[in-house]
Amino acid sequence: MNRTKIAAFAIGLSLASMAAVAQADDSTTNNAANAIEHPETALHTSEANSASKDVQVDSQMKKEAKARLDQAKKDYEASLKDNGADSSVTKDAKKRLSNARKEYHKYAMKTTKAANDLQEDNQKVSNDKATQ
């Protein structure tokens, strides 16, 4: 009796999941059909999605680099105040500050480039949709 209840429950679950799939919107089917009918639009949409992810990652890296830059600046100023400009500790802090600035600048440039790429890709998608 227990096995029949479990089997009936499993069959009910599978039927319910099949019904849910049947009722779900067919956006994947439409996307596949649109990709076949409009390959350039699909390519530009994919590029825009990729560029969007790049912007998010680069933006996060830029924020982290900015935090390191701010900390390096505070450390340098404290070392300069406490140890003077000729101290080896201050010179090391100055090198760390310089490296942090370079890192921040690198991520700022990457973020700007990724944002420009995203804007261009979104423009291509808009142009593609306007011509359809």
N, C-alpha and C positions, 0 to 999 in steps of 0.2 A: 504494500500500500504506500509506503514511504517513497519507493522508487517511482511510482506512477505520479505522485504529487510533484516530485522533483522534475520529472520529464515534462509534465504538463506546464510547470512553471517556466522551464527552459524554452518550451515551444511558444508560450505566451510572450516571453521576453523577445524572442527572435521575431515574432510577428509584429510586436509593438515597435521594434527598432526598424523593421522594414517599412512600416507605415510612416514612421517619422522621416525616413529617408525619402519616401515617395512624396510627402507633403512639403519637404524642404524646398526652398527656392532653388531653381536650377541655374544659379549664377555661374557655377563652374562649367556647366554645359554651354551657357551663353558666352563665357570667356573663351572657351575652346573654339566655339564657332566664330566668334569675333576675331580670334587670333588667325584663323584660317582665312577668313574673308579680308581682314585688315592687318597684315603682318607688320607693317610699319608702325601702326598704332600700338600693337602689342609690344614691339621692341621699345618704343619710346616710353610706354607705361612702365615696362620693366626697368629701363634706365632711370626713370624718375623715382621709382621705389628704391632702387639701389642708392641713388644719390641722396635720398631722404635719410636712409640709414647711415650713410657716410657723414652727413651733416650732424646727426645725433651723436655719433661716436666721437667725431672731431670736436664737437662742442663740449662734450664731457671731458675729453682730454685737455682741452683749453682751460676749462674751469679748474681742473686738478693742477695744471701747470701754473695757473694764476695763484692758486693757494700756496704752491711751493715758492713762487716768486715773492709773494708777500712775506712769507716766513723767512726767506733768505734775506730780504731787505731789513726786516726787524732784527735778525741776528747780526747782520753787518753793522747796523746803526748802534746796537748795544755793544758790540765788540769795539767799534770805533770810540765810543764814549768811555768804555771801561779800560781798554788796553792801549789806545792811541793808534795812529795810522801806521806806525812802523812795526807793530807787533806781527808776529807770524800768524797768530790767530785771526787778526783782522785781515791779513792778506788772503788767508784761506777762505774767510767769509766773503771777501770780495770776489774771489774766483767762483764760489758757489752762487753768488748773486749774478755774476756774468753768465754762468751756465744756465741758471734759471731763466734769465731774460731771453737767451737764445732759444731755449725750449719753448717758452711761452710764445715767442715770435713765430716759431715754426708751426705751432698748432693754430695760432691766429691766422696765418697764411693758408694753412690747409682748410680751416673752417670757412674762410672767405671763398676759396676756390670751390669747395664742395657746395656752398650756398649758390654760387654763380652757376655751377653745373646743374644744380637742382632747378634753378629758375629757367635755364635754357631748356631742360628736359620737359618741364611743365609747359613751357611755351610750345614745344613741339607737339605735345599731347593735345593741347588746346587747338592748335592748327589742324591736326589730324581729325579731331572730332568735328571741327567746323567744315571740313571738306567732305565728310561722310554724308 
